[in-house]
């Protein structure tokens, strides 16, 4: 779901000019050391703070091991719909009246703040953004605490949302990209939760009670909380304590059951899906690596050369520039708590699909065998290292990076040492890392809408 749009009331207009002026100084600070404070609250919540006094803003991200990897296979979509329903109403408590979705949205608009929830494969995330003014911040924190602690999961709203989502799925099923992604995920992940596909059938099995049970994973003792903004440690600790205070007391916080790992492929998989389309959609790949893998920096740098660098990548040169087979072609890795997929994607004319697949496969195999050239390696380092300040030049971007450190248990100096870690990678490191992670002879190839071979 999307976060509630942030609207500034008339009383805050004067602050807007100051915010715009302050934002211009952030880029110049991007190379400075970023001191991350970290502590564990009595509840067990792990807090990560970066004090950023330049803007009168506070951004908070709260994350829990409650993503789709924790949902039953026959109820695929449960994590996502549970997060989406958080904005649909708050239950009454004591003297506090219930709020429906419209009242809740209006309450956030009145504060000029925003709060939202979403769920991915590994985690369920909650984000608060607010000004730090004393007449606003406490109210925003209190409202966030209510929304997190007492979601009402209204049955009537879920029935409406389920119909809307089912209609969206039916429309998506008419698109070749949907069919390609579905076939690719099923082939790469097999029975692993990363490959679960939300369908009308799985939505039909999800009840409000299922959401409440799923939401039971959202406990303070399991929280990883990132805070960036104009607050000190004491203020940040108080904010986090207040937001988590209404979640049910955990009592004990035992480790959650282990989730099976993604299994490597033992043989190549080819899926040709008939579809009448002006463009054939092609996906090639296999399970990649987990985010905590020590090869991460070598893989990131190498993938920029292979297919992550846009028009200057090896794949773009072979598929687009030399042969004109596709307007764009790309590659990426999606590491998570488990081995996320390595993916090569392109679109091409149906009658050129077989040739495009062969060229892309050969380019990947050659890169795995040979690694990057010295010129490619230098260009990749220059681009990625030179662009690094742009990854942390705003509170929102910095929050994303701090949350990445928190979720993946990365070193607190991860951002400070990022450039040095990237700079030390050699072509031999990249070649060895790709050889460890990818086997070109055992990849999935999915083509949707290719022209039939002549008889």
C-alpha positions in Angstrom: 0.0 0.0 0.0 1.1 3.6 -0.5 1.8 5.8 2.5 -0.8 8.5 3.3 0.2 11.6 1.3 1.9 14.2 3.5 0.0 17.5 3.4 1.3 20.5 5.2 -1.4 22.7 6.9 -1.3 26.5 6.5 0.4 26.8 9.9 3.4 24.9 8.5 3.9 26.9 5.3 6.6 29.0 6.8 8.6 25.9 7.7 8.5 24.7 4.0 10.9 27.4 2.9 13.4 26.6 5.6 13.2 22.9 4.7 13.9 23.6 1.0 17.0 25.7 2.0 18.2 23.1 4.3 17.9 20.3 1.7 20.5 22.0 -0.4 23.2 21.3 2.2 22.6 17.6 2.4 24.5 16.5 -0.6 27.7 18.3 0.6 27.4 16.3 3.9 27.0 12.9 2.1 30.8 12.1 2.3 31.0 12.9 6.0 31.0 10.0 8.5 27.5 8.9 9.4 27.5 8.0 13.2 24.8 5.4 13.8 23.7 5.0 17.4 22.4 1.6 18.3 20.8 0.2 21.4 18.3 -2.5 22.5 15.2 -1.5 24.5 14.0 -3.5 27.5 11.2 -4.9 25.2 13.9 -6.3 22.9 13.3 -3.8 20.2 16.6 -2.9 18.4 16.9 0.8 17.6 19.2 2.5 15.1 19.5 6.3 15.1 21.1 8.9 12.9 20.7 12.4 14.2 20.1 14.7 11.3 19.2 18.2 12.6 19.4 19.9 9.2 15.6 19.4 8.6 12.9 19.7 11.2 11.7 16.2 10.3 11.7 12.8 11.8 11.5 9.5 9.8 10.9 6.2 11.6 10.9 2.8 10.1 9.7 -0.3 12.1 10.3 -3.7 10.6 9.3 -7.2 11.6 9.9 -10.8 10.3 6.3 -11.0 9.0 6.8 -10.9 5.3 5.4 -13.3 2.7 7.9 -16.0 3.7 5.8 -16.5 6.8 2.4 -16.9 5.1 0.8 -20.3 4.2 1.2 -21.2 0.5 -2.5 -21.6 0.0 -3.0 -18.0 1.3 -0.4 -16.2 -0.8 -0.9 -12.5 -0.4 -1.8 -12.7 3.3 1.2 -10.6 4.4 0.6 -7.9 1.9 -3.2 -7.6 2.5 -2.6 -7.6 6.3 -0.3 -4.6 5.9 -2.7 -2.9 3.6 -5.6 -3.3 6.0 -3.7 -1.4 8.7 -4.9 1.9 7.2 -8.5 0.8 7.0 -9.5 1.5 10.6 -8.5 1.7 14.2 -10.5 0.1 17.0 -12.0 2.0 20.0 -10.1 1.8 23.3 -11.1 3.4 26.5 -12.2 6.9 25.9 -10.7 6.9 22.4 -13.3 6.4 19.7 -12.9 4.0 16.7 -11.7 5.6 13.5 -12.7 4.4 10.1 -10.4 4.7 7.0 -11.6 8.2 6.1 -11.3 9.5 9.7 -7.8 8.0 9.9 -6.7 9.6 6.7 -8.1 13.0 7.8 -6.3 12.8 11.1 -3.0 12.3 9.3 -3.7 15.1 6.9 -4.5 17.4 9.8 -1.1 16.7 11.3 0.7 17.1 8.0 2.3 13.7 8.6 2.2 10.3 7.0 2.1 6.7 8.2 2.0 3.6 6.0 2.6 -0.1 6.0 3.8 -2.6 3.5 5.0 -6.2 3.3 7.7 -7.8 1.1 9.1 -11.2 0.9 11.0 -11.0 4.2 9.6 -8.2 6.3 6.5 -6.2 7.2 7.4 -2.5 7.4 5.8 0.6 9.0 6.9 4.1 8.2 6.2 7.4 10.0 7.2 10.8 8.7 6.4 13.9 10.6 7.7 17.4 11.5 9.4 17.4 14.9 7.5 20.5 16.2 6.3 20.0 19.8 2.7 20.7 18.8 2.9 18.0 16.1 5.4 15.2 16.9 3.6 13.8 20.1 0.3 13.7 18.3 1.8 11.9 15.2 3.5 9.4 17.5 0.3 8.7 19.4 -1.7 8.2 16.2 1.0 5.9 14.8 0.8 3.9 18.1 -2.9 3.5 17.8 -2.8 2.5 14.1 -0.1 -0.1 14.8 -1.5 -1.3 18.1 -5.2 -1.4 17.4 -6.0 -2.0 13.8 -9.6 -3.0 13.4 -9.4 -5.1 10.2 -13.0 -4.3 9.3 -14.7 -7.2 7.5 -16.7 -5.1 5.1 -13.7 -3.2 4.0 -11.8 -6.5 3.4 -14.6 -7.8 1.2 -14.4 -4.6 -0.9 -10.6 -4.8 -1.1 -10.6 -8.4 -2.0 -12.9 -7.7 -5.0 -10.7 -4.8 -6.0 -7.6 -6.9 -5.8 -9.2 -9.8 -7.7 -10.2 -7.5 -10.5 -6.6 -6.2 -10.6 -5.3 -9.8 -10.8 -7.7 -10.6 -13.7 -6.5 -7.5 -15.6 -2.8 -8.4 -14.9 -3.4 -11.9 -16.2 -4.0 -10.4 -19.6 -0.5 -9.0 -19.8 2.5 -11.0 -21.0 4.8 -9.5 -18.3 2.6 -11.1 -15.6 2.7 -14.5 -17.2 6.5 -14.3 -17.7 7.1 -13.3 -14.1 4.8 -16.0 -12.7 6.4 -18.7 -14.8 9.9 -17.5 -13.9 9.3 -17.3 -10.2 7.8 -20.8 -10.1 10.7 -22.3 -12.0 13.4 -20.4 -10.0 12.0 -20.8 -6.5 10.0 -24.0 -6.7 8.0 -24.5 -3.5 9.9 -21.9 -1.6 7.7 -19.0 -0.2 9.6 -16.5 -2.4 7.7 -18.1 -5.3 4.2 -17.8 -3.9 1.8 -16.2 -6.3 -1.2 -14.2 -5.2 -4.2 -15.4 -7.1 -8.0 -15.0 -6.9 -8.1 -18.5 -5.3 -5.6 -17.6 -2.6 -7.3 -14.3 -1.8 -10.6 -16.1 -1.5 -9.1 -18.2 1.4 -7.9 -15.2 3.4 -10.1 -14.1 6.3 -9.9 -11.3 8.7 -9.0 -13.8 11.4 -6.1 -14.9 9.2 -4.9 -11.3 9.2 -5.1 -11.0 12.9 -3.1 -14.2 13.3 -0.5 -13.0 10.8 -0.3 -9.7 12.6 0.5 -11.6 15.8 4.1 -11.7 14.4 4.3 -7.9 14.9 5.7 -7.7 18.4 7.9 -5.2 20.1 10.5 -7.8 21.0 11.0 -8.5 17.3 11.2 -4.9 16.1 14.1 -3.4 14.2 13.6 0.3 14.3 15.5 2.9 12.3 15.2 6.6 13.1 16.6 9.5 11.1 15.9 13.1 11.9 16.1 16.1 14.2 15.9 14.2 17.5 18.5 13.0 20.0 18.9 9.6 21.5 16.6 10.2 24.4 13.8 11.6 22.2 14.2 8.7 19.7 14.0 6.2 22.4 10.8 7.8 23.8 9.3 7.8 20.3 10.0 4.2 19.7 8.8 3.2 23.1 5.5 5.1 22.5 4.9 3.7 19.1 5.4 0.1 20.2 3.6 0.5 23.5 0.2 -0.6 22.3 1.3 -3.8 20.7 0.3 -6.9 22.7 2.9 -7.9 25.4 4.9 -10.7 24.1 5.6 -12.4 27.4 8.3 -14.6 25.7 9.9 -13.9 22.4 11.0 -17.2 21.2 12.7 -17.6 17.9 10.4 -18.1 14.9 10.5 -21.4 13.0 13.2 -21.6 10.4 12.2 -21.2 6.8 13.6 -23.6 4.3 16.3 -22.3 1.9 15.9 -21.8 -1.8 17.2 -24.9 -3.5 19.7 -24.6 -6.4 18.7 -25.8 -9.8 19.9 -29.2 -10.9 19.2 -28.7 -14.6 18.2 -26.0 -17.1 14.5 -25.1 -17.3 12.9 -23.8 -20.5 9.3 -22.4 -20.5 7.8 -21.1 -23.8 4.4 -19.6 -23.1 2.2 -18.9 -26.1 0.8 -15.4 -26.2 -0.3 -13.0 -28.9 1.8 -10.0 -28.3 3.7 -7.3 -30.3 6.7 -8.0 -28.0 8.1 -11.2 -26.7 9.0 -11.1 -23.0 12.2 -12.9 -22.0 13.4 -13.7 -18.5 16.6 -15.7 -17.8 18.1 -16.5 -14.4 18.4 -18.8 -11.3 18.7 -18.5 -7.5 21.4 -16.0 -6.6 22.7 -15.3 -3.1 21.6 -14.3 0.4 22.2 -10.7 1.5 24.7 -11.6 4.1 27.0 -13.3 1.6 30.6 -11.9 1.7 30.6 -11.7 -2.1 28.0 -8.9 -2.0 30.3 -6.1 -3.1 31.9 -8.1 -5.9 28.4 -9.1 -7.1 27.1 -5.5 -7.1 30.1 -4.2 -8.9 30.1 -7.0 -11.4 26.4 -6.8 -12.1 26.8 -3.1 -13.0 29.2 -4.2 -15.8 27.1 -7.1 -16.9 23.6 -5.6 -17.0 23.0 -3.1 -14.2 24.6 -0.2 -15.9 21.9 0.6 -18.4 23.1 1.4 -21.9 26.8 1.0 -20.9 26.5 -2.6 -19.7 27.9 -5.7 -21.4 24.4 -7.0 -22.1 23.3 -3.7 -23.7 26.3 -3.7 -25.9 25.7 -7.3 -27.2 21.9 -7.3 -27.4 21.1 -3.7 -28.3 24.1 -1.9 -29.8 25.6 -4.7 -31.9 22.5 -6.5 -33.0 19.5 -4.2 -32.4 17.5 -7.0 -30.8 16.0 -5.1 -27.9 15.5 -1.5 -26.9 16.7 -2.3 -23.3 18.1 -5.3 -21.5 19.1 -5.5 -17.9 20.3 -7.9 -15.1 19.9 -7.7 -11.4 20.2 -9.7 -8.2 17.6 -9.7 -5.4 19.3 -11.0 -2.3 17.3 -11.4 0.9 17.2 -13.6 3.9 17.3 -16.4 1.4 18.8 -16.6 -2.1 16.9 -14.2 -4.2 16.8 -14.6 -8.0 19.4 -13.4 -10.5 17.4 -12.1 -13.4 18.2 -11.0 -17.0 15.2 -9.4 -18.7 14.5 -8.0 -22.2 11.7 -7.6 -24.7 12.1 -8.2 -28.4 10.2 -8.9 -31.6 8.6 -12.3 -31.5 10.5 -13.5 -34.5 13.8 -12.4 -32.9 13.2 -14.0 -29.5 15.3 -17.1 -30.0 18.3 -15.1 -31.3 17.9 -12.6 -28.4 17.9 -15.4 -25.9 21.0 -17.0 -27.3 22.9 -13.7 -27.4 22.0 -12.9 -23.8 22.8 -16.4 -22.6 26.2 -16.2 -24.3 27.0 -12.8 -22.9 26.2 -14.0 -19.3 28.3 -17.2 -19.8 31.2 -15.2 -21.2 31.1 -12.8 -18.3 31.0 -15.6 -15.7 34.0 -17.2 -17.4 36.1 -14.1 -18.0 34.9 -11.4 -15.6 35.1 -7.7 -16.5 37.9 -6.0 -18.5 40.1 -3.4 -16.7 38.3 -0.6 -18.6 34.8 -2.0 -17.6 35.9 -2.3 -14.0 37.2 1.2 -13.8 34.1 2.7 -15.4 31.8 0.7 -13.0 33.8 1.9 -9.9 33.8 5.5 -11.1 30.1 5.5 -11.6 29.0 3.7 -8.5 31.5 5.4 -6.2 30.9 8.7 -7.7 27.1 8.3 -7.4 27.2 7.1 -3.8 26.5 10.5 -2.2 23.2 10.6 -4.1 22.1 7.5 -2.2 22.2 9.3 1.1 21.5 12.9 0.2 18.1 13.1 1.9 16.5 11.9 5.1 14.3 9.4 3.3 17.3 7.8 1.4 19.4 7.8 4.5 16.5 6.0 6.4 16.4 3.4 3.7 20.1 2.7 4.1 19.9 2.6 7.9 17.0 0.2 7.7 19.1 -2.0 5.4 21.9 -2.0 8.0 19.4 -2.8 10.8 17.5 -5.6 8.9 20.6 -7.3 7.7 22.7 -6.9 10.8 25.4 -5.1 8.9 28.3 -3.3 10.6 27.4 0.2 12.0 30.2 1.7 9.9 28.8 0.0 6.7 28.1 3.4 5.0 31.4 4.9 6.1 33.4 1.9 4.6 31.2 1.4 1.6 33.5 3.3 -0.8 36.6 1.5 0.5 34.9 -1.9 0.2 33.9 -1.2 -3.4 37.3 0.3 -4.3 39.2 -2.8 -3.2 37.3 -5.2 -5.4 39.4 -6.6 -8.3 38.4 -8.2 -11.6 39.5 -11.5 -10.1 37.2 -11.0 -7.2 34.3 -10.5 -9.5 35.1 -13.5 -11.7 35.4 -15.7 -8.7 32.2 -14.4 -7.1 30.1 -14.9 -10.2 31.5 -18.4 -10.7 30.5 -19.3 -7.2 27.0 -17.9 -7.6 25.9 -18.6 -11.2 25.9 -21.7 -13.4 25.0 -20.7 -16.9 24.3 -24.3 -17.9 21.5 -24.6 -15.2 19.4 -21.5 -15.7 15.7 -20.9 -16.2 14.7 -19.4 -19.5 11.1 -18.1 -19.9 9.8 -16.7 -23.1 6.2 -15.3 -23.5 4.9 -14.4 -26.9 7.7 -15.7 -29.1 6.9 -16.5 -32.7 6.4 -20.2 -33.4 9.3 -21.9 -35.2 8.7 -22.6 -38.9 7.5 -26.1 -39.7 
